[in-house]
Amino acid sequence: MNAFEVVVVVVCVIALLVAAAAFFRGNGAFDRFGRRGSTWFDHNEDIAADDRPSEDDRDDPIPKRPLRGRPQ
């Protein structure tokens, strides 16, 4: 094996060890990812039942806008 292959193998092994350590350690940043804040990945079970949006409500219609002409 040349030096490049050794470096690639060593980097891959280190990356696998770091990933395994982060996975088995638990209670990390990814466990709490998306569990707070008011963004698109809020979970319904995190919101009080009275404050949840109704799934049966209809959305407002999308406003129409004029088409743009194409140059010819």
Predicted model as a PDB file, atoms N, CA, C, CB and O in Angstrom, pLDDT in the B-factor column:
MODEL        1                                                                  
ATOM      1  N   MET A   1       0.842  -1.182   0.000  1.00 79.00           N  
ATOM      2  CA  MET A   1       0.000   0.000   0.000  1.00 79.00           C  
ATOM      3  C   MET A   1       0.885   1.243   0.000  1.00 79.00           C  
ATOM      4  CB  MET A   1      -0.957   0.000   1.220  1.00 79.00           C  
ATOM      5  O   MET A   1       1.907   1.324   0.682  1.00 79.00           O  
ATOM      6  N   ASN A   2       0.439   2.195  -0.796  1.00 93.00           N  
ATOM      7  CA  ASN A   2       1.190   3.449  -0.805  1.00 93.00           C  
ATOM      8  C   ASN A   2       0.670   4.376   0.289  1.00 93.00           C  
ATOM      9  CB  ASN A   2       1.094   4.136  -2.188  1.00 93.00           C  
ATOM     10  O   ASN A   2      -0.283   4.034   0.988  1.00 93.00           O  
ATOM     11  N   ALA A   3       1.281   5.528   0.440  1.00 94.00           N  
ATOM     12  CA  ALA A   3       0.959   6.449   1.541  1.00 94.00           C  
ATOM     13  C   ALA A   3      -0.473   6.968   1.435  1.00 94.00           C  
ATOM     14  CB  ALA A   3       1.940   7.629   1.554  1.00 94.00           C  
ATOM     15  O   ALA A   3      -1.139   7.149   2.454  1.00 94.00           O  
ATOM     16  N   PHE A   4      -0.948   7.206   0.230  1.00 95.00           N  
ATOM     17  CA  PHE A   4      -2.306   7.714   0.052  1.00 95.00           C  
ATOM     18  C   PHE A   4      -3.336   6.710   0.565  1.00 95.00           C  
ATOM     19  CB  PHE A   4      -2.568   8.032  -1.427  1.00 95.00           C  
ATOM     20  O   PHE A   4      -4.288   7.091   1.246  1.00 95.00           O  
ATOM     21  N   GLU A   5      -3.152   5.453   0.248  1.00 96.00           N  
ATOM     22  CA  GLU A   5      -4.079   4.422   0.710  1.00 96.00           C  
ATOM     23  C   GLU A   5      -4.049   4.293   2.227  1.00 96.00           C  
ATOM     24  CB  GLU A   5      -3.745   3.078   0.064  1.00 96.00           C  
ATOM     25  O   GLU A   5      -5.090   4.085   2.850  1.00 96.00           O  
ATOM     26  N   VAL A   6      -2.879   4.412   2.822  1.00 96.00           N  
ATOM     27  CA  VAL A   6      -2.774   4.341   4.283  1.00 96.00           C  
ATOM     28  C   VAL A   6      -3.519   5.495   4.926  1.00 96.00           C  
ATOM     29  CB  VAL A   6      -1.301   4.349   4.727  1.00 96.00           C  
ATOM     30  O   VAL A   6      -4.239   5.300   5.905  1.00 96.00           O  
ATOM     31  N   VAL A   7      -3.357   6.687   4.393  1.00 96.00           N  
ATOM     32  CA  VAL A   7      -4.034   7.862   4.940  1.00 96.00           C  
ATOM     33  C   VAL A   7      -5.548   7.710   4.808  1.00 96.00           C  
ATOM     34  CB  VAL A   7      -3.559   9.147   4.226  1.00 96.00           C  
ATOM     35  O   VAL A   7      -6.281   8.035   5.742  1.00 96.00           O  
ATOM     36  N   VAL A   8      -6.024   7.223   3.668  1.00 96.00           N  
ATOM     37  CA  VAL A   8      -7.457   7.046   3.465  1.00 96.00           C  
ATOM     38  C   VAL A   8      -8.017   6.031   4.462  1.00 96.00           C  
ATOM     39  CB  VAL A   8      -7.745   6.597   2.022  1.00 96.00           C  
ATOM     40  O   VAL A   8      -9.071   6.267   5.052  1.00 96.00           O  
ATOM     41  N   VAL A   9      -7.340   4.927   4.652  1.00 97.00           N  
ATOM     42  CA  VAL A   9      -7.800   3.899   5.582  1.00 97.00           C  
ATOM     43  C   VAL A   9      -7.796   4.437   7.011  1.00 97.00           C  
ATOM     44  CB  VAL A   9      -6.915   2.639   5.480  1.00 97.00           C  
ATOM     45  O   VAL A   9      -8.751   4.208   7.753  1.00 97.00           O  
ATOM     46  N   VAL A  10      -6.765   5.132   7.402  1.00 97.00           N  
ATOM     47  CA  VAL A  10      -6.679   5.677   8.765  1.00 97.00           C  
ATOM     48  C   VAL A  10      -7.786   6.707   9.005  1.00 97.00           C  
ATOM     49  CB  VAL A  10      -5.289   6.322   9.005  1.00 97.00           C  
ATOM     50  O   VAL A  10      -8.419   6.689  10.061  1.00 97.00           O  
ATOM     51  N   VAL A  11      -8.028   7.594   8.055  1.00 97.00           N  
ATOM     52  CA  VAL A  11      -9.081   8.605   8.198  1.00 97.00           C  
ATOM     53  C   VAL A  11     -10.444   7.937   8.289  1.00 97.00           C  
ATOM     54  CB  VAL A  11      -9.051   9.599   7.017  1.00 97.00           C  
ATOM     55  O   VAL A  11     -11.278   8.358   9.090  1.00 97.00           O  
ATOM     56  N   CYS A  12     -10.690   6.913   7.493  1.00 96.00           N  
ATOM     57  CA  CYS A  12     -11.978   6.203   7.548  1.00 96.00           C  
ATOM     58  C   CYS A  12     -12.174   5.497   8.880  1.00 96.00           C  
ATOM     59  CB  CYS A  12     -12.076   5.188   6.410  1.00 96.00           C  
ATOM     60  O   CYS A  12     -13.273   5.516   9.434  1.00 96.00           O  
ATOM     61  N   VAL A  13     -11.131   4.880   9.396  1.00 96.00           N  
ATOM     62  CA  VAL A  13     -11.236   4.190  10.682  1.00 96.00           C  
ATOM     63  C   VAL A  13     -11.505   5.202  11.801  1.00 96.00           C  
ATOM     64  CB  VAL A  13      -9.942   3.385  10.977  1.00 96.00           C  
ATOM     65  O   VAL A  13     -12.336   4.949  12.674  1.00 96.00           O  
ATOM     66  N   ILE A  14     -10.821   6.325  11.782  1.00 95.00           N  
ATOM     67  CA  ILE A  14     -11.036   7.361  12.802  1.00 95.00           C  
ATOM     68  C   ILE A  14     -12.467   7.896  12.705  1.00 95.00           C  
ATOM     69  CB  ILE A  14     -10.008   8.523  12.638  1.00 95.00           C  
ATOM     70  O   ILE A  14     -13.119   8.104  13.728  1.00 95.00           O  
ATOM     71  N   ALA A  15     -12.953   8.116  11.493  1.00 93.00           N  
ATOM     72  CA  ALA A  15     -14.316   8.617  11.316  1.00 93.00           C  
ATOM     73  C   ALA A  15     -15.335   7.606  11.834  1.00 93.00           C  
ATOM     74  CB  ALA A  15     -14.587   8.933   9.836  1.00 93.00           C  
ATOM     75  O   ALA A  15     -16.316   7.989  12.471  1.00 93.00           O  
ATOM     76  N   LEU A  16     -15.113   6.324  11.568  1.00 93.00           N  
ATOM     77  CA  LEU A  16     -16.024   5.297  12.080  1.00 93.00           C  
ATOM     78  C   LEU A  16     -15.999   5.237  13.601  1.00 93.00           C  
ATOM     79  CB  LEU A  16     -15.661   3.932  11.502  1.00 93.00           C  
ATOM     80  O   LEU A  16     -17.046   5.061  14.224  1.00 93.00           O  
ATOM     81  N   LEU A  17     -14.841   5.378  14.202  1.00 91.00           N  
ATOM     82  CA  LEU A  17     -14.747   5.366  15.659  1.00 91.00           C  
ATOM     83  C   LEU A  17     -15.458   6.574  16.283  1.00 91.00           C  
ATOM     84  CB  LEU A  17     -13.279   5.344  16.089  1.00 91.00           C  
ATOM     85  O   LEU A  17     -16.153   6.440  17.290  1.00 91.00           O  
ATOM     86  N   VAL A  18     -15.281   7.732  15.687  1.00 87.00           N  
ATOM     87  CA  VAL A  18     -15.947   8.935  16.195  1.00 87.00           C  
ATOM     88  C   VAL A  18     -17.465   8.801  16.050  1.00 87.00           C  
ATOM     89  CB  VAL A  18     -15.442  10.196  15.447  1.00 87.00           C  
ATOM     90  O   VAL A  18     -18.209   9.158  16.964  1.00 87.00           O  
ATOM     91  N   ALA A  19     -17.920   8.293  14.914  1.00 84.00           N  
ATOM     92  CA  ALA A  19     -19.355   8.123  14.706  1.00 84.00           C  
ATOM     93  C   ALA A  19     -19.935   7.098  15.679  1.00 84.00           C  
ATOM     94  CB  ALA A  19     -19.636   7.697  13.262  1.00 84.00           C  
ATOM     95  O   ALA A  19     -21.022   7.305  16.219  1.00 84.00           O  
ATOM     96  N   ALA A  20     -19.224   6.000  15.905  1.00 84.00           N  
ATOM     97  CA  ALA A  20     -19.703   4.978  16.837  1.00 84.00           C  
ATOM     98  C   ALA A  20     -19.725   5.513  18.263  1.00 84.00           C  
ATOM     99  CB  ALA A  20     -18.824   3.723  16.759  1.00 84.00           C  
ATOM    100  O   ALA A  20     -20.659   5.236  19.016  1.00 84.00           O  
ATOM    101  N   ALA A  21     -18.710   6.271  18.636  1.00 81.00           N  
ATOM    102  CA  ALA A  21     -18.666   6.828  19.989  1.00 81.00           C  
ATOM    103  C   ALA A  21     -19.812   7.813  20.196  1.00 81.00           C  
ATOM    104  CB  ALA A  21     -17.312   7.522  20.249  1.00 81.00           C  
ATOM    105  O   ALA A  21     -20.441   7.817  21.254  1.00 81.00           O  
ATOM    106  N   ALA A  22     -20.089   8.645  19.196  1.00 73.00           N  
ATOM    107  CA  ALA A  22     -21.179   9.611  19.316  1.00 73.00           C  
ATOM    108  C   ALA A  22     -22.523   8.900  19.356  1.00 73.00           C  
ATOM    109  CB  ALA A  22     -21.145  10.613  18.155  1.00 73.00           C  
ATOM    110  O   ALA A  22     -23.437   9.345  20.050  1.00 73.00           O  
ATOM    111  N   PHE A  23     -22.653   7.806  18.623  1.00 74.00           N  
ATOM    112  CA  PHE A  23     -23.923   7.068  18.594  1.00 74.00           C  
ATOM    113  C   PHE A  23     -24.182   6.353  19.910  1.00 74.00           C  
ATOM    114  CB  PHE A  23     -23.925   6.057  17.448  1.00 74.00           C  
ATOM    115  O   PHE A  23     -25.297   6.411  20.429  1.00 74.00           O  
ATOM    116  N   PHE A  24     -23.190   5.690  20.454  1.00 76.00           N  
ATOM    117  CA  PHE A  24     -23.392   4.905  21.663  1.00 76.00           C  
ATOM    118  C   PHE A  24     -23.366   5.739  22.941  1.00 76.00           C  
ATOM    119  CB  PHE A  24     -22.348   3.840  21.745  1.00 76.00           C  
ATOM    120  O   PHE A  24     -23.864   5.300  23.978  1.00 76.00           O  
ATOM    121  N   ARG A  25     -22.793   6.928  22.872  1.00 72.00           N  
ATOM    122  CA  ARG A  25     -22.749   7.778  24.054  1.00 72.00           C  
ATOM    123  C   ARG A  25     -24.142   8.233  24.433  1.00 72.00           C  
ATOM    124  CB  ARG A  25     -21.845   8.984  23.819  1.00 72.00           C  
ATOM    125  O   ARG A  25     -24.476   8.295  25.616  1.00 72.00           O  
ATOM    126  N   GLY A  26     -24.961   8.553  23.439  1.00 65.00           N  
ATOM    127  CA  GLY A  26     -26.338   8.956  23.689  1.00 65.00           C  
ATOM    128  C   GLY A  26     -26.428  10.306  24.346  1.00 65.00           C  
ATOM    129  O   GLY A  26     -25.418  10.892  24.738  1.00 65.00           O  
ATOM    130  N   ASN A  27     -27.661  10.803  24.467  1.00 64.00           N  
ATOM    131  CA  ASN A  27     -27.947  12.082  25.092  1.00 64.00           C  
ATOM    132  C   ASN A  27     -27.097  13.203  24.503  1.00 64.00           C  
ATOM    133  CB  ASN A  27     -27.721  11.992  26.587  1.00 64.00           C  
ATOM    134  O   ASN A  27     -26.626  14.090  25.215  1.00 64.00           O  
ATOM    135  N   GLY A  28     -26.915  13.142  23.205  1.00 61.00           N  
ATOM    136  CA  GLY A  28     -26.108  14.151  22.529  1.00 61.00           C  
ATOM    137  C   GLY A  28     -26.975  15.218  21.891  1.00 61.00           C  
ATOM    138  O   GLY A  28     -28.177  15.305  22.142  1.00 61.00           O  
ATOM    139  N   ALA A  29     -26.354  16.007  21.081  1.00 60.00           N  
ATOM    140  CA  ALA A  29     -27.052  17.114  20.443  1.00 60.00           C  
ATOM    141  C   ALA A  29     -28.129  16.620  19.490  1.00 60.00           C  
ATOM    142  CB  ALA A  29     -26.068  17.997  19.700  1.00 60.00           C  
ATOM    143  O   ALA A  29     -29.170  17.264  19.361  1.00 60.00           O  
ATOM    144  N   PHE A  30     -27.909  15.502  18.824  1.00 60.00           N  
ATOM    145  CA  PHE A  30     -28.888  15.022  17.866  1.00 60.00           C  
ATOM    146  C   PHE A  30     -30.130  14.453  18.551  1.00 60.00           C  
ATOM    147  CB  PHE A  30     -28.263  13.973  16.975  1.00 60.00           C  
ATOM    148  O   PHE A  30     -31.184  14.361  17.921  1.00 60.00           O  
ATOM    149  N   ASP A  31     -30.034  14.076  19.806  1.00 60.00           N  
ATOM    150  CA  ASP A  31     -31.216  13.602  20.522  1.00 60.00           C  
ATOM    151  C   ASP A  31     -32.195  14.730  20.769  1.00 60.00           C  
ATOM    152  CB  ASP A  31     -30.820  12.961  21.842  1.00 60.00           C  
ATOM    153  O   ASP A  31     -33.405  14.508  20.803  1.00 60.00           O  
ATOM    154  N   ARG A  32     -31.682  15.942  20.942  1.00 62.00           N  
ATOM    155  CA  ARG A  32     -32.537  17.090  21.210  1.00 62.00           C  
ATOM    156  C   ARG A  32     -32.803  17.914  19.964  1.00 62.00           C  
ATOM    157  CB  ARG A  32     -31.918  17.960  22.269  1.00 62.00           C  
ATOM    158  O   ARG A  32     -33.473  18.943  20.044  1.00 62.00           O  
ATOM    159  N   PHE A  33     -32.299  17.492  18.820  1.00 60.00           N  
ATOM    160  CA  PHE A  33     -32.426  18.257  17.583  1.00 60.00           C  
ATOM    161  C   PHE A  33     -33.892  18.378  17.177  1.00 60.00           C  
ATOM    162  CB  PHE A  33     -31.613  17.599  16.455  1.00 60.00           C  
ATOM    163  O   PHE A  33     -34.586  17.370  17.048  1.00 60.00           O  
ATOM    164  N   GLY A  34     -34.354  19.583  16.980  1.00 54.00           N  
ATOM    165  CA  GLY A  34     -35.709  19.819  16.527  1.00 54.00           C  
ATOM    166  C   GLY A  34     -36.753  19.736  17.606  1.00 54.00           C  
ATOM    167  O   GLY A  34     -37.940  19.682  17.287  1.00 54.00           O  
ATOM    168  N   ARG A  35     -36.378  19.723  18.861  1.00 54.00           N  
ATOM    169  CA  ARG A  35     -37.349  19.586  19.938  1.00 54.00           C  
ATOM    170  C   ARG A  35     -37.684  20.902  20.613  1.00 54.00           C  
ATOM    171  CB  ARG A  35     -36.838  18.626  20.957  1.00 54.00           C  
ATOM    172  O   ARG A  35     -38.382  20.895  21.627  1.00 54.00           O  
ATOM    173  N   ARG A  36     -37.226  22.014  20.105  1.00 55.00           N  
ATOM    174  CA  ARG A  36     -37.586  23.299  20.699  1.00 55.00           C  
ATOM    175  C   ARG A  36     -37.576  24.361  19.612  1.00 55.00           C  
ATOM    176  CB  ARG A  36     -36.614  23.679  21.854  1.00 55.00           C  
ATOM    177  O   ARG A  36     -37.051  24.146  18.520  1.00 55.00           O  
ATOM    178  N   GLY A  37     -38.149  25.478  19.918  1.00 52.00           N  
ATOM    179  CA  GLY A  37     -38.220  26.559  18.944  1.00 52.00           C  
ATOM    180  C   GLY A  37     -39.524  26.509  18.172  1.00 52.00           C  
ATOM    181  O   GLY A  37     -40.310  25.572  18.313  1.00 52.00           O  
ATOM    182  N   SER A  38     -39.739  27.502  17.374  1.00 53.00           N  
ATOM    183  CA  SER A  38     -40.971  27.549  16.592  1.00 53.00           C  
ATOM    184  C   SER A  38     -40.618  27.513  15.120  1.00 53.00           C  
ATOM    185  CB  SER A  38     -41.804  28.813  16.927  1.00 53.00           C  
ATOM    186  O   SER A  38     -40.791  28.500  14.404  1.00 53.00           O  
ATOM    187  N   THR A  39     -40.137  26.405  14.684  1.00 55.00           N  
ATOM    188  CA  THR A  39     -39.749  26.251  13.296  1.00 55.00           C  
ATOM    189  C   THR A  39     -40.502  25.093  12.680  1.00 55.00           C  
ATOM    190  CB  THR A  39     -38.239  26.041  13.171  1.00 55.00           C  
ATOM    191  O   THR A  39     -41.340  24.477  13.339  1.00 55.00           O  
ATOM    192  N   TRP A  40     -40.224  24.797  11.457  1.00 59.00           N  
ATOM    193  CA  TRP A  40     -40.987  23.806  10.706  1.00 59.00           C  
ATOM    194  C   TRP A  40     -40.860  22.406  11.263  1.00 59.00           C  
ATOM    195  CB  TRP A  40     -40.556  23.808   9.283  1.00 59.00           C  
ATOM    196  O   TRP A  40     -41.684  21.555  10.927  1.00 59.00           O  
ATOM    197  N   PHE A  41     -39.885  22.123  12.087  1.00 60.00           N  
ATOM    198  CA  PHE A  41     -39.744  20.765  12.595  1.00 60.00           C  
ATOM    199  C   PHE A  41     -40.256  20.618  14.023  1.00 60.00           C  
ATOM    200  CB  PHE A  41     -38.301  20.343  12.528  1.00 60.00           C  
ATOM    201  O   PHE A  41     -39.857  19.693  14.730  1.00 60.00           O  
ATOM    202  N   ASP A  42     -41.140  21.526  14.457  1.00 63.00           N  
ATOM    203  CA  ASP A  42     -41.796  21.342  15.751  1.00 63.00           C  
ATOM    204  C   ASP A  42     -42.638  20.076  15.714  1.00 63.00           C  
ATOM    205  CB  ASP A  42     -42.673  22.571  16.111  1.00 63.00           C  
ATOM    206  O   ASP A  42     -43.196  19.717  14.677  1.00 63.00           O  
ATOM    207  N   HIS A  43     -42.721  19.414  16.839  1.00 71.00           N  
ATOM    208  CA  HIS A  43     -43.500  18.191  16.935  1.00 71.00           C  
ATOM    209  C   HIS A  43     -44.829  18.508  17.601  1.00 71.00           C  
ATOM    210  CB  HIS A  43     -42.732  17.097  17.720  1.00 71.00           C  
ATOM    211  O   HIS A  43     -44.870  19.276  18.563  1.00 71.00           O  
ATOM    212  N   ASN A  44     -45.910  17.930  17.105  1.00 72.00           N  
ATOM    213  CA  ASN A  44     -47.233  18.216  17.661  1.00 72.00           C  
ATOM    214  C   ASN A  44     -47.333  17.815  19.122  1.00 72.00           C  
ATOM    215  CB  ASN A  44     -48.304  17.502  16.860  1.00 72.00           C  
ATOM    216  O   ASN A  44     -48.041  18.469  19.889  1.00 72.00           O  
ATOM    217  N   GLU A  45     -46.646  16.759  19.526  1.00 76.00           N  
ATOM    218  CA  GLU A  45     -46.750  16.334  20.918  1.00 76.00           C  
ATOM    219  C   GLU A  45     -46.057  17.303  21.880  1.00 76.00           C  
ATOM    220  CB  GLU A  45     -46.160  14.947  21.077  1.00 76.00           C  
ATOM    221  O   GLU A  45     -46.274  17.223  23.089  1.00 76.00           O  
ATOM    222  N   ASP A  46     -45.234  18.211  21.367  1.00 75.00           N  
ATOM    223  CA  ASP A  46     -44.585  19.213  22.208  1.00 75.00           C  
ATOM    224  C   ASP A  46     -45.492  20.420  22.471  1.00 75.00           C  
ATOM    225  CB  ASP A  46     -43.288  19.673  21.559  1.00 75.00           C  
ATOM    226  O   ASP A  46     -45.206  21.227  23.355  1.00 75.00           O  
ATOM    227  N   ILE A  47     -46.577  20.546  21.712  1.00 76.00           N  
ATOM    228  CA  ILE A  47     -47.480  21.689  21.821  1.00 76.00           C  
ATOM    229  C   ILE A  47     -48.715  21.251  22.608  1.00 76.00           C  
ATOM    230  CB  ILE A  47     -47.876  22.239  20.406  1.00 76.00           C  
ATOM    231  O   ILE A  47     -49.207  20.136  22.435  1.00 76.00           O  
ATOM    232  N   ALA A  48     -49.204  22.129  23.463  1.00 82.00           N  
ATOM    233  CA  ALA A  48     -50.408  21.812  24.229  1.00 82.00           C  
ATOM    234  C   ALA A  48     -51.564  21.519  23.282  1.00 82.00           C  
ATOM    235  CB  ALA A  48     -50.773  22.970  25.185  1.00 82.00           C  
ATOM    236  O   ALA A  48     -51.634  22.085  22.191  1.00 82.00           O  
ATOM    237  N   ALA A  49     -52.470  20.637  23.696  1.00 80.00           N  
ATOM    238  CA  ALA A  49     -53.563  20.199  22.822  1.00 80.00           C  
ATOM    239  C   ALA A  49     -54.438  21.370  22.387  1.00 80.00           C  
ATOM    240  CB  ALA A  49     -54.419  19.150  23.529  1.00 80.00           C  
ATOM    241  O   ALA A  49     -54.940  21.377  21.263  1.00 80.00           O  
ATOM    242  N   ASP A  50     -54.628  22.359  23.256  1.00 83.00           N  
ATOM    243  CA  ASP A  50     -55.471  23.505  22.897  1.00 83.00           C  
ATOM    244  C   ASP A  50     -54.795  24.434  21.902  1.00 83.00           C  
ATOM    245  CB  ASP A  50     -55.846  24.285  24.140  1.00 83.00           C  
ATOM    246  O   ASP A  50     -55.475  25.150  21.167  1.00 83.00           O  
ATOM    247  N   ASP A  51     -53.466  24.436  21.866  1.00 80.00           N  
ATOM    248  CA  ASP A  51     -52.729  25.342  20.988  1.00 80.00           C  
ATOM    249  C   ASP A  51     -52.392  24.735  19.638  1.00 80.00           C  
ATOM    250  CB  ASP A  51     -51.469  25.776  21.657  1.00 80.00           C  
ATOM    251  O   ASP A  51     -51.894  25.441  18.761  1.00 80.00           O  
ATOM    252  N   ARG A  52     -52.650  23.451  19.445  1.00 78.00           N  
ATOM    253  CA  ARG A  52     -52.320  22.802  18.174  1.00 78.00           C  
ATOM    254  C   ARG A  52     -53.247  23.292  17.071  1.00 78.00           C  
ATOM    255  CB  ARG A  52     -52.410  21.269  18.305  1.00 78.00           C  
ATOM    256  O   ARG A  52     -54.435  23.510  17.309  1.00 78.00           O  
ATOM    257  N   PRO A  53     -52.714  23.466  15.867  1.00 75.00           N  
ATOM    258  CA  PRO A  53     -53.589  23.855  14.755  1.00 75.00           C  
ATOM    259  C   PRO A  53     -54.480  22.679  14.358  1.00 75.00           C  
ATOM    260  CB  PRO A  53     -52.752  24.338  13.537  1.00 75.00           C  
ATOM    261  O   PRO A  53     -54.082  21.517  14.449  1.00 75.00           O  
ATOM    262  N   SER A  54     -55.675  23.004  13.922  1.00 79.00           N  
ATOM    263  CA  SER A  54     -56.609  21.967  13.510  1.00 79.00           C  
ATOM    264  C   SER A  54     -56.161  21.382  12.171  1.00 79.00           C  
ATOM    265  CB  SER A  54     -58.051  22.532  13.409  1.00 79.00           C  
ATOM    266  O   SER A  54     -55.739  22.113  11.275  1.00 79.00           O  
ATOM    267  N   GLU A  55     -56.254  20.085  12.048  1.00 79.00           N  
ATOM    268  CA  GLU A  55     -55.881  19.441  10.791  1.00 79.00           C  
ATOM    269  C   GLU A  55     -57.008  19.516   9.772  1.00 79.00           C  
ATOM    270  CB  GLU A  55     -55.495  17.988  11.034  1.00 79.00           C  
ATOM    271  O   GLU A  55     -56.805  19.224   8.593  1.00 79.00           O  
ATOM    272  N   ASP A  56     -58.208  19.909  10.227  1.00 83.00           N  
ATOM    273  CA  ASP A  56     -59.353  19.959   9.335  1.00 83.00           C  
ATOM    274  C   ASP A  56     -59.560  21.332   8.714  1.00 83.00           C  
ATOM    275  CB  ASP A  56     -60.587  19.550  10.074  1.00 83.00           C  
ATOM    276  O   ASP A  56     -60.344  21.464   7.775  1.00 83.00           O  
ATOM    277  N   ASP A  57     -58.878  22.358   9.213  1.00 83.00           N  
ATOM    278  CA  ASP A  57     -59.037  23.703   8.657  1.00 83.00           C  
ATOM    279  C   ASP A  57     -58.501  23.748   7.236  1.00 83.00           C  
ATOM    280  CB  ASP A  57     -58.318  24.748   9.534  1.00 83.00           C  
ATOM    281  O   ASP A  57     -57.535  23.069   6.891  1.00 83.00           O  
ATOM    282  N   ARG A  58     -59.155  24.565   6.425  1.00 84.00           N  
ATOM    283  CA  ARG A  58     -58.682  24.753   5.052  1.00 84.00           C  
ATOM    284  C   ARG A  58     -57.718  25.936   5.028  1.00 84.00           C  
ATOM    285  CB  ARG A  58     -59.879  24.985   4.065  1.00 84.00           C  
ATOM    286  O   ARG A  58     -57.889  26.908   5.765  1.00 84.00           O  
ATOM    287  N   ASP A  59     -56.725  25.840   4.190  1.00 82.00           N  
ATOM    288  CA  ASP A  59     -55.782  26.934   4.010  1.00 82.00           C  
ATOM    289  C   ASP A  59     -56.413  28.014   3.140  1.00 82.00           C  
ATOM    290  CB  ASP A  59     -54.464  26.427   3.383  1.00 82.00           C  
ATOM    291  O   ASP A  59     -57.349  27.758   2.382  1.00 82.00           O  
ATOM    292  N   ASP A  60     -55.877  29.228   3.267  1.00 86.00           N  
ATOM    293  CA  ASP A  60     -56.318  30.301   2.387  1.00 86.00           C  
ATOM    294  C   ASP A  60     -55.915  29.960   0.957  1.00 86.00           C  
ATOM    295  CB  ASP A  60     -55.719  31.668   2.824  1.00 86.00           C  
ATOM    296  O   ASP A  60     -54.892  29.310   0.741  1.00 86.00           O  
ATOM    297  N   PRO A  61     -56.708  30.391  -0.018  1.00 90.00           N  
ATOM    298  CA  PRO A  61     -56.334  30.087  -1.405  1.00 90.00           C  
ATOM    299  C   PRO A  61     -55.051  30.823  -1.788  1.00 90.00           C  
ATOM    300  CB  PRO A  61     -57.477  30.470  -2.374  1.00 90.00           C  
ATOM    301  O   PRO A  61     -54.758  31.902  -1.274  1.00 90.00           O  
ATOM    302  N   ILE A  62     -54.319  30.234  -2.672  1.00 89.00           N  
ATOM    303  CA  ILE A  62     -53.080  30.848  -3.156  1.00 89.00           C  
ATOM    304  C   ILE A  62     -53.463  32.025  -4.056  1.00 89.00           C  
ATOM    305  CB  ILE A  62     -52.179  29.803  -3.932  1.00 89.00           C  
ATOM    306  O   ILE A  62     -54.262  31.863  -4.979  1.00 89.00           O  
ATOM    307  N   PRO A  63     -52.902  33.205  -3.795  1.00 90.00           N  
ATOM    308  CA  PRO A  63     -53.286  34.358  -4.624  1.00 90.00           C  
ATOM    309  C   PRO A  63     -52.798  34.189  -6.061  1.00 90.00           C  
ATOM    310  CB  PRO A  63     -52.721  35.662  -4.027  1.00 90.00           C  
ATOM    311  O   PRO A  63     -51.710  33.673  -6.318  1.00 90.00           O  
ATOM    312  N   LYS A  64     -53.633  34.638  -6.976  1.00 89.00           N  
ATOM    313  CA  LYS A  64     -53.277  34.575  -8.399  1.00 89.00           C  
ATOM    314  C   LYS A  64     -52.396  35.770  -8.723  1.00 89.00           C  
ATOM    315  CB  LYS A  64     -54.553  34.557  -9.313  1.00 89.00           C  
ATOM    316  O   LYS A  64     -52.564  36.856  -8.168  1.00 89.00           O  
ATOM    317  N   ARG A  65     -51.475  35.556  -9.610  1.00 85.00           N  
ATOM    318  CA  ARG A  65     -50.654  36.669 -10.070  1.00 85.00           C  
ATOM    319  C   ARG A  65     -50.549  36.581 -11.586  1.00 85.00           C  
ATOM    320  CB  ARG A  65     -49.238  36.653  -9.402  1.00 85.00           C  
ATOM    321  O   ARG A  65     -50.615  35.491 -12.155  1.00 85.00           O  
ATOM    322  N   PRO A  66     -50.391  37.699 -12.221  1.00 84.00           N  
ATOM    323  CA  PRO A  66     -50.382  37.679 -13.688  1.00 84.00           C  
ATOM    324  C   PRO A  66     -49.153  36.955 -14.214  1.00 84.00           C  
ATOM    325  CB  PRO A  66     -50.428  39.107 -14.247  1.00 84.00           C  
ATOM    326  O   PRO A  66     -48.081  36.977 -13.609  1.00 84.00           O  
ATOM    327  N   LEU A  67     -49.343  36.313 -15.362  1.00 81.00           N  
ATOM    328  CA  LEU A  67     -48.229  35.643 -16.012  1.00 81.00           C  
ATOM    329  C   LEU A  67     -47.301  36.665 -16.636  1.00 81.00           C  
ATOM    330  CB  LEU A  67     -48.729  34.657 -17.071  1.00 81.00           C  
ATOM    331  O   LEU A  67     -47.737  37.723 -17.090  1.00 81.00           O  
ATOM    332  N   ARG A  68     -46.045  36.348 -16.655  1.00 79.00           N  
ATOM    333  CA  ARG A  68     -45.075  37.232 -17.289  1.00 79.00           C  
ATOM    334  C   ARG A  68     -44.996  36.882 -18.767  1.00 79.00           C  
ATOM    335  CB  ARG A  68     -43.677  37.117 -16.613  1.00 79.00           C  
ATOM    336  O   ARG A  68     -45.025  35.714 -19.153  1.00 79.00           O  
ATOM    337  N   GLY A  69     -44.899  37.884 -19.549  1.00 76.00           N  
ATOM    338  CA  GLY A  69     -44.769  37.652 -20.993  1.00 76.00           C  
ATOM    339  C   GLY A  69     -43.384  37.174 -21.357  1.00 76.00           C  
ATOM    340  O   GLY A  69     -42.399  37.466 -20.679  1.00 76.00           O  
ATOM    341  N   ARG A  70     -43.336  36.446 -22.424  1.00 72.00           N  
ATOM    342  CA  ARG A  70     -42.031  35.949 -22.914  1.00 72.00           C  
ATOM    343  C   ARG A  70     -41.577  36.786 -24.096  1.00 72.00           C  
ATOM    344  CB  ARG A  70     -42.115  34.445 -23.320  1.00 72.00           C  
ATOM    345  O   ARG A  70     -42.358  37.043 -25.012  1.00 72.00           O  
ATOM    346  N   PRO A  71     -40.334  37.209 -24.083  1.00 70.00           N  
ATOM    347  CA  PRO A  71     -39.839  37.958 -25.255  1.00 70.00           C  
ATOM    348  C   PRO A  71     -39.735  37.049 -26.472  1.00 70.00           C  
ATOM    349  CB  PRO A  71     -38.462  38.595 -24.956  1.00 70.00           C  
ATOM    350  O   PRO A  71     -39.338  35.888 -26.367  1.00 70.00           O  
ATOM    351  N   GLN A  72     -40.090  37.583 -27.599  1.00 64.00           N  
ATOM    352  CA  GLN A  72     -40.029  36.770 -28.829  1.00 64.00           C  
ATOM    353  C   GLN A  72     -39.039  37.315 -29.801  1.00 64.00           C  
ATOM    354  CB  GLN A  72     -41.381  36.688 -29.491  1.00 64.00           C  
ATOM    355  O   GLN A  72     -38.862  36.755 -30.883  1.00 64.00           O  
TER     356      GLN A  72                                                      
ENDMDL                                                                          
END                                                                             
